[in-house]
Amino acid sequence: MSSYDRQRLVSMNDSIIEATDFRKTYGDLVAVDSISLEVKRREIFGLLGPNGAGKTSTLETLEGLRPPDGGSLRVMGINPTCQPRKLRRLVGVQLQTSGLPDSIRVNEAMELFCAYHNVAPNYEVLKRLGLEEKMSTQYYMLSAGQKRRLALALAIAHNPSVLFLDEPTAGLDVPSRIELHKLMGELKEADTTIMLATHDMAEAEKLADRVAILLRGRIAATGTPRELTATGSGLTKVSVRTSGSSLSDPDIAFPAVTQHGVKDEYIIYYSTDPGPTVSAIIAHIKEQKDTLVDLRVERPSLEERFLELTGTRNAE
Amino acid sequence: MRAFINHFSFEFRTGIRNKSLLLLNYLFPLAFYVMMGLLMAELNPTFLDTMIPAMIVFAALSSMVLGLPNPLVSSREAGIFRSYKINGIPAVSILTIPALTTVVHTIVVAAIISATATRFFDAASPVNWAGFALVVLLTVFTVAGIGVLVGVISSDSHSTVLWSQLIFLPSMMLGGLMIPSSMLPEVLRKVGMLLPSTYAMHAFQGLAWEVDTGFDPLWSVIILLASGILSFGLAIYLFSWDRHNTTRRAHPLLAFVSWLPYIVGALLS
């Protein structure tokens, strides 16, 4: 049994990623302020937060790219700062910003990195990510999206047990994004633990088993996407558009509505109980001999909860 | 071993595929060699006595002092070293493999110069080919070390040019390439003793052409070897993965320690 397999076995029932009172500073700037988190085996864990919240600092310290300034970090039981070589075999990393030599060809990059991981070149993953026809293309000739896909292919080529993805879908077109989401699901099924930092709330809600929302270096909320949305205001958004002006009077009161506003041609109501609200709205439109053009009911999303926590919903 | 071969093979191909490196590794030194052969043979026939070593030292300076540092700096600035780090490529490989491949390119150029200079320009051939081979290897090793060290300590591409030219230009003028050291004024001759090219020329002339230069060629060999080892050692010690992560083991000025052997040589001369 190789050390790789042993390490994999040892961690089967343990937390795969552990951060305890982790702190990261840059001079006077506290990027991450004593956070603790735990990621279990085969989990997809999302790190969410606005720019500068500490997501990349957290990921890069867990990856062993930067030393922590306090607390303890473990990835599969390995201290990323003290045992970086051991860590490399077990983790795959797609950085937010990185690069490759301009003159390296796609197949050469795969061969080079796989050689250092001591595995055979994984051309299948290049094919899977739509880079099959770009095998002989030099790096500088690839588009931004192709470069992102290559970085991802290189991160997963050696079949890592833990995958760190920093904004993996940034710059990807829709088909590539869908393919990546599918691939992440398959990797999870194949026993890979994934930690991803993203701005894309829909992506986090769809993929992540659990998420943590970082704000100014601290964890503002953590849990499953469903738990997080449930702990928010719980307001359901009801958007209504009519052909007439039956809803234009701001003094009309509907049951369970706590806030309302206008956006584009829609009147927006935030309701604690959408059933009675929607019934009352329809009855009112009918009574006013107006015509309903469109009505949408949206349950609280992770994005709504995120905006609530970051205090940007009202601004929006 | 597979990783080393793969990395070496890629870097070697880069030295030909990349137009700037192709220029500095092959085109510039070979074009300069042909030009010097055509011009200097007419203007200064005594130049033919030192043409082969002078052109080899020039080729080493071109490929390693002008060519080697910039890719290292631009790779660090572009985050390429970060990609390497997360994929387990060690710092030693990042520094030594490009140096080794550049050494191979320079040896190819040295072989072309050695094989053609006598035939086409009537340049003096070495009398001791074993000594010649030893000094070629030693020269390219030392200059490669200096090139790598310049790449490691330069904060950006602009300072790389500054450091490279600070070594390249005086080496051309005072290092015995164009004008023999013995013909320089005493002050400039002393200044020339602070340059690796001077010791390379002394070593070539003493060990390969068996000419007395007034400076023991064995001391030249020892000084070059010491400087090469110090340069590589300091480059690995001062290496930084990331331009954002500026934590270094020591201040870049520590790199000047690699110049100590030349200071000793200047005092001995």
Interface residues (C-beta under 8 A of the other chain):
Chain A: E63 G64 L65 R66 P67 P84 R85 R88 R89 V91 V93 L95 T97 S98 G99 L100 P101 D102 S103 I104 E108 E111 L112 F113 A115 Y116 H117 N118 Q138 A151 L154
Chain B: R2 A3 I5 N6 H7 F10 R13 T14 R17 N18 P71 S75 A78 G79 I80 R82 S83 K85 I86 N87 G88 I89 W241 D242 N245 T247
